């Protein structure tokens, strides 16, 4: 139930983000979700892609600095307090959310959220015990 996320460290200068996304697109890799955090000098582009192994190879071949981490994808009811309820479940289990970001899913009745947490296995177990829909890598990547 864990999803592989690729983080790419890129210089904060014109054209660098375009170059990285072009590189992946030219290799036939589809970006399913992304988050960009920046500072004055560099950015961290976090990606969920449809072909993580291939993307890792392409990025390494292009001398990109990358890391691969496990994250948890969750389908949350798209209504008031939907996210708050999930966060309370994690809080009660003492699972710390380091960061999170949302992405568009196939239907409009749920929001899809990626969580980076301090204990992925515990997070998945607690969510499943509380009947929360935990997404697979295939579901997120669109390869269902």
SULRA-V852721 format. One record per pair of residues at least 6 apart in sequence whose C-alpha atoms are under 6 Angstrom apart, sorted by sequence separation. I is the first residue (numbers start at 1). J is the second residue. D is the distance in whole Angstrom. If there is no record, write none. Layout:
i=(I & I)
j=(J & J)
d=(D & D)
This chain:
i=(37 & 76 & 138 & 37 & 36 & 36 & 103 & 35 & 102 & 35 & 102 & 34 & 101 & 34 & 101 & 33 & 100 & 33 & 100 & 32 & 32 & 99 & 31 & 98 & 30 & 97 & 98 & 30 & 97 & 96 & 96 & 12 & 12 & 11 & 12 & 78 & 10 & 78 & 10 & 77 & 78 & 9 & 76 & 9 & 76 & 8 & 75 & 8 & 75 & 7 & 74 & 7 & 74 & 6 & 73 & 6 & 73 & 5 & 72 & 5 & 72 & 71 & 71 & 9 & 8 & 8 & 75 & 7 & 74 & 7 & 74 & 6 & 73 & 74 & 6 & 73 & 5 & 5 & 4 & 5 & 4 & 3 & 2 & 3 & 2 & 3 & 2 & 33 & 50 & 49 & 32 & 3 & 1)
j=(43 & 82 & 144 & 44 & 44 & 45 & 112 & 45 & 112 & 46 & 113 & 46 & 113 & 47 & 114 & 47 & 114 & 48 & 115 & 48 & 49 & 116 & 49 & 116 & 49 & 116 & 117 & 50 & 117 & 117 & 118 & 41 & 42 & 42 & 43 & 109 & 42 & 110 & 43 & 110 & 111 & 43 & 110 & 44 & 111 & 44 & 111 & 45 & 112 & 45 & 112 & 46 & 113 & 46 & 113 & 47 & 114 & 47 & 114 & 48 & 115 & 115 & 116 & 65 & 65 & 66 & 133 & 66 & 133 & 67 & 134 & 67 & 134 & 135 & 68 & 135 & 68 & 69 & 69 & 70 & 70 & 70 & 70 & 71 & 71 & 72 & 72 & 103 & 141 & 141 & 141 & 137 & 136)
d=(6 & 6 & 6 & 5 & 6 & 5 & 6 & 6 & 6 & 5 & 4 & 5 & 6 & 5 & 5 & 6 & 5 & 5 & 5 & 6 & 5 & 5 & 5 & 6 & 6 & 6 & 5 & 6 & 4 & 6 & 6 & 5 & 4 & 4 & 6 & 6 & 6 & 5 & 5 & 5 & 5 & 6 & 5 & 5 & 5 & 6 & 6 & 5 & 5 & 5 & 6 & 4 & 5 & 6 & 6 & 5 & 5 & 6 & 6 & 5 & 5 & 6 & 5 & 6 & 6 & 5 & 5 & 5 & 6 & 5 & 5 & 6 & 6 & 5 & 5 & 5 & 6 & 5 & 6 & 6 & 5 & 5 & 6 & 5 & 6 & 6 & 5 & 6 & 4 & 6 & 6 & 5 & 5)
